[in-house]
């Protein structure tokens, strides 16, 4: 958790230091676009940054719980807590990815 916190803070600081157009970031979150000539960079960045392993990690969390699968309440509770853990993890990943992609975009546009 400490290392993820450090990553979040440092990537956020890096993004704020690069001074992206925050209006364009919000617009891009609502209406995603690929600027002309940046398809290769976008594909490489998405492949390198997006973290699908979170989904696999959290499916393992469900399997590692001691749940009586015959008791619907325990199964429901296990599913609820798995959804909460996954939402938190993917939410943090979303912000880290946004920081990295916004910083990358600023340097692609400036160069």
C-alpha positions as CSV (number, residue, x, y, z in Angstrom):
1,X,0.0,0.0,0.0
2,X,2.9,2.3,0.8
3,X,4.5,1.8,-2.6
4,X,1.2,2.4,-4.4
5,X,0.7,5.6,-2.4
6,X,4.2,6.8,-3.3
7,X,3.5,6.0,-7.0
8,X,0.2,7.9,-6.8
9,X,1.8,11.0,-5.2
10,X,4.8,11.1,-7.5
11,X,2.8,10.5,-10.7
12,X,0.3,13.2,-9.6
13,X,3.2,15.7,-8.9
14,X,4.7,14.8,-12.3
15,X,1.4,15.5,-14.0
16,X,0.8,18.8,-12.2
17,X,4.4,19.9,-12.9
18,X,3.9,19.2,-16.7
19,X,0.9,21.6,-16.6
20,X,-1.6,19.8,-18.9
21,X,-4.8,21.3,-20.1
22,X,-7.2,20.1,-17.4
23,X,-10.3,21.0,-19.5
24,X,-9.0,18.7,-22.2
25,X,-8.4,15.9,-19.7
26,X,-12.1,16.2,-18.5
27,X,-13.3,16.3,-22.1
28,X,-11.2,13.3,-22.9
29,X,-12.6,11.3,-20.0
30,X,-16.1,12.0,-21.3
31,X,-15.5,11.8,-25.1
32,X,-12.3,9.8,-25.8
33,X,-10.5,10.7,-29.0
34,X,-7.3,9.7,-30.7
35,X,-5.5,12.8,-32.2
36,X,-4.2,12.3,-35.7
37,X,-0.7,10.7,-35.8
38,X,-0.8,9.4,-32.3
39,X,-2.3,6.0,-32.7
40,X,1.0,4.1,-32.2
41,X,1.8,6.0,-29.1
42,X,-1.7,5.5,-27.7
43,X,-1.6,1.8,-28.3
44,X,1.8,1.4,-26.7
45,X,0.8,3.5,-23.7
46,X,-2.5,1.7,-23.2
47,X,-0.7,-1.7,-23.4
48,X,2.0,-0.6,-20.9
49,X,-0.2,1.3,-18.4
50,X,-3.6,-0.3,-18.1
51,X,-3.5,-2.9,-15.4
52,X,-5.7,-5.9,-16.1
53,X,-3.9,-8.0,-13.6
54,X,-6.0,-6.2,-10.9
55,X,-9.0,-8.3,-12.2
56,X,-7.1,-11.5,-11.9
57,X,-5.8,-10.6,-8.4
58,X,-9.3,-9.9,-7.2
59,X,-10.7,-13.1,-8.6
60,X,-8.0,-14.8,-6.5
61,X,-9.2,-12.9,-3.4
62,X,-12.6,-14.5,-3.8
63,X,-11.2,-18.0,-4.1
64,X,-9.0,-17.5,-1.0
65,X,-11.8,-16.5,1.3
66,X,-13.2,-19.1,3.8
67,X,-16.8,-19.0,2.7
68,X,-19.5,-21.6,3.2
69,X,-20.8,-21.8,-0.4
70,X,-24.0,-23.4,0.8
71,X,-24.9,-20.3,2.8
72,X,-26.3,-17.6,0.5
73,X,-25.6,-14.9,3.1
74,X,-21.9,-15.7,3.3
75,X,-21.7,-15.9,-0.5
76,X,-23.4,-12.6,-0.9
77,X,-21.2,-11.0,1.8
78,X,-18.1,-12.4,0.0
79,X,-19.2,-11.0,-3.3
80,X,-19.9,-7.6,-1.7
81,X,-16.5,-7.3,-0.2
82,X,-14.8,-8.5,-3.4
83,X,-16.7,-5.8,-5.3
84,X,-15.6,-3.1,-2.8
85,X,-11.9,-4.3,-2.9
86,X,-12.0,-4.3,-6.7
87,X,-13.6,-0.9,-7.0
88,X,-11.0,0.6,-4.7
89,X,-8.1,-1.0,-6.5
90,X,-9.4,-0.1,-10.0
91,X,-10.2,3.4,-8.8
92,X,-6.7,4.0,-7.6
93,X,-5.4,2.4,-10.8
94,X,-7.6,4.8,-12.8
95,X,-6.1,7.9,-11.2
96,X,-2.5,6.6,-11.6
97,X,-3.2,5.8,-15.2
98,X,-4.8,9.2,-15.8
99,X,-1.7,10.9,-14.3
100,X,0.7,8.9,-16.5
101,X,-1.3,9.4,-19.7
102,X,-1.9,13.1,-19.1
103,X,1.9,13.6,-18.5
104,X,2.7,11.5,-21.6
105,X,0.3,13.5,-23.7
106,X,1.8,16.8,-22.7
107,X,5.2,15.8,-23.8
108,X,3.9,14.2,-27.0
109,X,2.1,17.5,-27.9
110,X,5.1,19.7,-26.9
111,X,7.5,17.7,-29.0
